[in-house]
Every structure is written in structure tokens, then in C-alpha cells.
Amino acid sequence: MKVTVSQKGWVVIPAELRKKHNLHPGSEVQVVDYGGVLALVPKLDDPVRQAAGLLKGRKSLTRVLVSEHRAERLRDKKHGR
């Protein structure tokens, strides 16, 4: 596909490719220089941030484990261990 670079250095990504790669106004792409080839690479979302939203509302596993450990220590103290 042929596009033209504007005087400001802007390049318009054709609508067909924007739809195919889910690019919207404000989407970020990386410009990669492969020697004689320039590539626009859609920036991938951070998978850790995406996964973090899946667990909202649940209690932190770390907090659960710390609470259980404290309870176990108290039981051990009570029974003289």
C-alpha cells in the first residue's frame, strides 16, 4: 500500500489497516527501523495490567496467607509449641 508523507512528517494509515489492527485515535504504535525498511508496530497492551482487572474485588492471596500464618503462630503459642 502506498501512502505519502506530509510536510509535517505525518503518514495516514489507511482505514482498512486501522480496522484490521484495531487502531483508533490515540492508539500508540512503535516505529521500528529495520535498516532499509520502516515498520509501524501496534503497541501491545501490558498483559499484567489486563490480568489485574480480572481479580478485582477478591482478597489478596498474600494477605490471606499472612493472616493464616499469624493464626497458626497464635495457635502454636497457645499450645506451647
C-alpha positions as CSV (number, residue, x, y, z in Angstrom):
1,M,0.0,0.0,0.0
2,K,1.4,3.4,-0.9
3,V,1.0,6.4,1.3
4,T,2.5,9.9,1.2
5,V,4.5,11.6,4.0
6,S,3.1,15.1,4.7
7,Q,5.3,18.2,5.1
8,K,4.9,17.7,8.9
9,G,6.1,14.1,8.6
10,W,2.6,12.7,9.1
11,V,1.6,9.4,7.4
12,V,-2.1,8.4,7.2
13,I,-2.7,4.7,7.9
14,P,-5.4,3.5,5.6
15,A,-8.8,2.8,7.2
16,E,-8.7,-0.9,6.2
17,L,-5.4,-1.4,8.1
18,R,-6.6,0.7,11.1
19,K,-9.7,-1.6,11.4
20,K,-7.6,-4.8,10.9
21,H,-5.2,-3.8,13.6
22,N,-7.7,-2.2,16.0
23,L,-6.1,1.3,15.8
24,H,-8.2,4.2,17.0
25,P,-7.4,7.9,17.5
26,G,-4.8,7.9,20.4
27,S,-3.6,4.4,19.7
28,E,0.1,4.1,20.1
29,V,2.4,2.4,17.5
30,Q,6.2,1.9,17.6
31,V,8.2,3.0,14.6
32,V,10.9,0.3,14.0
33,D,13.9,0.9,11.6
34,Y,15.0,-2.4,10.1
35,G,17.8,-0.9,8.0
36,G,16.1,-0.2,4.7
37,V,12.6,-0.9,6.0
38,L,10.5,1.2,8.4
39,A,7.7,-0.7,10.2
40,L,4.8,0.6,12.3
41,V,4.1,-1.9,15.0
42,P,1.0,-1.6,17.1
43,K,1.9,-1.3,20.8
44,L,0.7,-4.3,22.7
45,D,-1.3,-3.9,25.9
46,D,0.5,-4.8,29.1
47,P,-0.8,-8.3,29.9
48,V,-0.1,-7.9,33.6
49,R,-2.3,-4.8,33.7
50,Q,-5.0,-6.6,31.7
51,A,-5.0,-9.6,34.0
52,A,-5.1,-7.4,37.2
53,G,-8.6,-6.3,36.3
54,L,-9.8,-9.9,36.3
55,L,-9.2,-10.3,40.1
56,K,-10.8,-7.0,41.3
57,G,-12.9,-7.4,44.4
58,R,-11.2,-10.5,45.6
59,K,-9.0,-10.6,48.6
60,S,-5.2,-10.5,48.1
61,L,-3.7,-14.0,48.2
62,T,-0.7,-12.6,50.1
63,R,-3.0,-11.1,52.8
64,V,-4.9,-14.4,53.1
65,L,-1.6,-16.3,53.5
66,V,-0.2,-13.8,56.1
67,S,-3.5,-14.0,58.1
68,E,-3.4,-17.8,58.1
69,H,0.3,-17.8,59.1
70,R,-0.5,-15.4,62.0
71,A,-3.4,-17.5,63.2
72,E,-1.2,-20.6,63.1
73,R,1.5,-18.9,65.1
74,L,-1.1,-17.9,67.7
75,R,-2.4,-21.5,67.9
76,D,1.2,-22.8,68.3
77,K,1.9,-20.3,71.1
78,K,-1.3,-21.2,72.9
79,H,-0.4,-24.9,72.8
80,G,3.3,-24.2,73.8
81,R,4.9,-25.2,70.5
